[in-house]
Amino acid sequence: MKISYFLIVFIFTSTFAFSAGPVNPAATENVKKVLKYIIDLKGNGVLTGQQNLADSVTRWTNEVFEITGAYPALLGEDFSYGKEAFKKRQDITKAAIEQWKQGGLVTISWHQVNPDTWDGSVNEGEFSDTQVAMDEGRFRELLQETTAIHKKYIAHIDTIATYLKMLRDSGVVVLWRPYHEMNGSWFWWGAKSDFKSLWKLMYDRFTNYHGLNNLIWVWAPNISNPIAEFYPGDDYVDIVGFDGYPRDVRNWDNEGTLKKELDEMMALSKNKVIALTEVGWLPDLEWMKSKRPEIVWFLCWWTHLTKENTDKAIKQTYHHPYVINREKVNWKSKH
């Protein structure tokens, strides 16, 4: 009887260990289905994705269609910065709802300007303000509830919650990728010893205060930097991703450092899948299919689509039998 009991336990844990539900206990049923769909893609296909500029929210997605006759499965957007940023965010929200209606999936990031540079108006700083340094002392101050900079920070992220609520109310599931490349030093949130607390602060505000139960939380460090020390933990991350622009590299296992880092990401991934959340060169599909079935999507960044890839390479990618373009996305059948 003891042997049977342990055998049952082993089978149960082996079968379900890599099928964890969303980190948010109140996540919508669609979030649960989309997350399960993505996890179950391991070895069965990879979602195509294309990022767009905030000033032209479907330009590069449309460019993919013009070249290949197919739409990417993932619409990539960024809530951005700049003068009257709210207008860009309204356009992004509309585009995301339309993508959802067409059967596709949506991933959104946010290049948040340094809260010290934001004057509280509808006009935010430019890209350079995302890279205005914040020292460790100021960062710790931001994390403390009683400080003025903390309150300003909360007010700032609340503006973004407004648009995520619009998407929630329209039924759209968002692969939400905040504070990307946090293991590098180029953004104000980057390379901070207590980065995990910033992630948890946003998670708590968006989940427990705003009720944004339509988010799948995607954590995406950059290549060639320390990784594990910035991981917020399994209770706060649904999917791990990786940003990287290795020059003319389509098979990342051919580069020793990249291979090691992919293995490290797999060790962190509770669901044993990885996303290539920013790339320039479109990845080798045969490599992913045979050697890295854990990679379940890629997102080509903005102008890199045609800057780093020929039309022929783009066509070959989007017509490869292993890829899943928008018309083949089928998460609704998941339970």
N, C-alpha and C positions, 0 to 999 in steps of 0.2 A: 504493500500500500504506500509506503514511503517513497519507493522508487517511482511509482505512478504519479504521486503528487508532485514530485520535483520535475518529472518529465512534463507534466501539464504546465507548470509554472514556466519552464524553459521555453516551451512552444509558445505560450502566451506572450512572453516578453520578447521573444525573437520575432514574432509576427507583428507585434504592434509597437515596438520600441521606436520605429522610425515614422510613426503616423500620429505624432502629437497634434493636438488641436491647437487653435490660436492661443496666444499668450493672454489675450483679453477674454476672461470668462464670459463676458456679455456680448461677444462678437456675434454678428448676424449670421443667419444660416447660410447666406451667400458667401460670406467670408470663409466659413468652414468648408463649403464646397469648393471654392476657388483654391484655398490652401491645399486641400486634399488632392485636387486635380493637379496642381503644380508638383507636389511631392511624388505623386504617382507617375509623373512624366519620366522619372529616372529610368534611363535606358530605352524609353519608348518614343522620344522625340524632344526637340528643343524649340521653344517659342522664339520667333523672330521679333526684334524690337528696334524702334527708331526714335531717337530724341529729336525734339523740335525747339527752335528758338521761341522765346516768349513773345517776341514781336511778330511772329508769323507761326501760329500754333500748329499748323498742319503742313507747312511747306515741305519739310523733309520726308514726312510720311507720304505725301503726294508724289514726291520725287521717286520714292521707292516704287510706287504704283506705276508711274510713267515708264520706268525702266523695265519693270518685271511683270506688270499686269496683276500683281498681288499686293495686298495691304499687310503691313506687319501686324502680328498678333498683339503686340504691345505698343500703345501710344505713350511715348515718353515726353514729359513736360517738367518745367521748373517754375515755381512760383515767383522767382526772380526778384528784381530790385528796380531802381530807377524812377524817373518822374512818372507820377500817376500810375504807380505799379498796380493799383487795384483794377485798372482797365485791362491790363494784360491778364490778371487773374480771373476776371470775368470771362474773357475769351477762352482761357485755358479750361475753365469749368464747363463752358458750353461744348468745347471740343471733346472733353472727356465724357460727357453725357452722350454725345453722338457716337463716340467710339463704343461705348457700352451698349447702346441700342443696336449697333451693327454686329454685336457679338464678340467684340474684342475686349482686351484687358488694358488697364491703365496703371502706369507707374509715375509718381510725382516726387521730385526732390525740391529743395529750397536753398538757394544761396542767400542765406540770411545776412544782411549787413550787420556789422558790429553794433549792438544796441546803444553803445556810447555815441555813435554817429547819427542815430535816428532821432529826428526832432519831434516825432509823434504825429506828423502830418501824413497826408496821402502821398507825399513825395519822399521817396527813399533814396539813399545814396546809390552810386554806380557800383559796378563790379569791384572796383578798387576798395570800396568800403567793406566788402566781405573779407578783405585781407588786411584791414587795419588791425594791428596786433593788440592783443589783450594779455597782460601779464598774469601770472599765476595768482597774485594777490587780488587783482580786480576780478578774476574769474571766480575765486572763492567767495568774494563779496556778492557776486551775482547769484550764487547759490543760496545765500542766506535770506530767509523770508522777510526780515525786517528792514532790508536795505532799499534805498531808492532805485538802484540799478536792477535789483530783483523785480521790483514792481514794474519798472519800465520794460524789462524783458518779458514778463508775463503779458503785459498789454500788447507787446509786439507779436508774440506767438498767437495771441487771441485773434489778431486780424486774419491770420491764416486759417484758424479754426472756422472762421465764417465761411470760407469757400469749401472746406472739407465737409461742413454741415450741409451745404447745398448739394454736394455729391452724395452724401449719406441719404438725404431726403429724396434724391432721385434714384436711390438703390444701387449706386455705383460703389463697387469695391475698389479701394485704392491700395496699390503696393507702395506704401509710404516709406520714402528713403531719406530721412533727415540726417544732417550732420555727416555727410559722406566725407571720406578721406580724412577722418579725424586723427589718423595716425601720422599724418604729415603736418607740417607747421605753416602752411600757406593760408589757411583760413583762421579766423579769430578763435574758433572752437577747437582748433587742432593742437595735437601734442600736449594736451593738458593732463596732468597727473590724476585729476578727478573728473575726467570726461564722463565716466559712467554715471555720475550724479546728474550731469546735464541731460543725458539721454532719459534717465528715469524721471527727471523733473518734467520734461515734455510729455513723456508717456503718461504720467499721472494727470497732468493738466488736460490733455486731450481725451484720455480714456475716462477718468473718474469725475472730472468736472464738466467737460463738454459732451460726454457721451458719444464720442466718435467711435462707434462700434463697427464701422465699415473699413477699418484700416488693417492691413497686414504689414507688420513692422519689419523693414528690411535694413539690415546693418551692413554697410559697405566701406571697408577700409581701402587704402590704396596699396598697390604693389610696392615691394622694396622698402618697407618700413616695418618697425615692430608692429605686431598684429594682436596677439592674444591679450595683452595688457589693457586694450581698449574695448574688449568685448563686454557689453553690459550684463550678460548672463542669460540663461535659457528662459527665465521668467519675463524677459523684456524683448526678445527677438524671435521672430517667426522664421525668417530666412536670412542666410548670410550671402553677401555678394562681394564682388571684387572689382575695383576700378583699375584699369591699366592700359597704357598705350605703348607697349613694347614695339619698337620700330620694325615693321614688316614681319611681325611674328604672328602666325596663324595657328600654330601648334605650340602651346605654351609649355608642354613637356619637353620640348627641344631645348629649352633654356633651363639650366640646372636650378637657378634661384627661383624661377617661376614655378617649376615643378614642386620644389620644396614648400613654397608658399601655398600652392593649391592643396597640398597634403595637409598643411597646417589648418587651412580653412575647413577642410573636411573633418578634421578632428574637433573643430569648434561647432560644426553644424549638427544640431540635435536631430534634424530631420534627414541628414545625410544627402542634402542637395545644395548646390551652389548656383548663383547667378553671376554672369559676367555683366555687371551693372553699368559699366562704361567701357567701350572699346572703340578703337579707330579702325583697325584692320579687321575685317570680318573673319571670324574663326573658321578653322578647318573642320567641316562637318564630319568627315570620316574619322578624324582623330577623336572628336567628342563622342561619337557613336561607339567606337571600339575601345577607347582608353579612358574617357571621362564621361561616362553616362550620368554622373551626378550633376553635370552642368545642364540646367533646365531652361535657361533663357540667356540671350545676349541682347544688349542695347547699344547700338551704334550711335555715337555722339555727334549731333548736329552735322556740320559741314564735312566731318571726317568721312561721311558716306561716299562722296565722290572725290574727295581729296586723296584718300588712301586706297580707294578701290576702283577698279575699272568697271565699266558697265557689264562686261562679260563676267567678272567675278561676282558682281551683285546678282546677276541673273542666275548664275550657277548656285549661289547660296539659296536664293528664294525658291528655286525649283528643285532643290535637293529633296529626295524622298524622306529624309529624317526631320526636316523642318516642319513646324506648324505655323502657318500663316493665319490671318484673321478668320478666313472662311472655314478653317478646320478646328478652331477652338471649340471645345465641348466640355465645359466644366459643369453644366447644369445636370448632368446625369449622375454626379457624385452625391453620395449620401453621408 
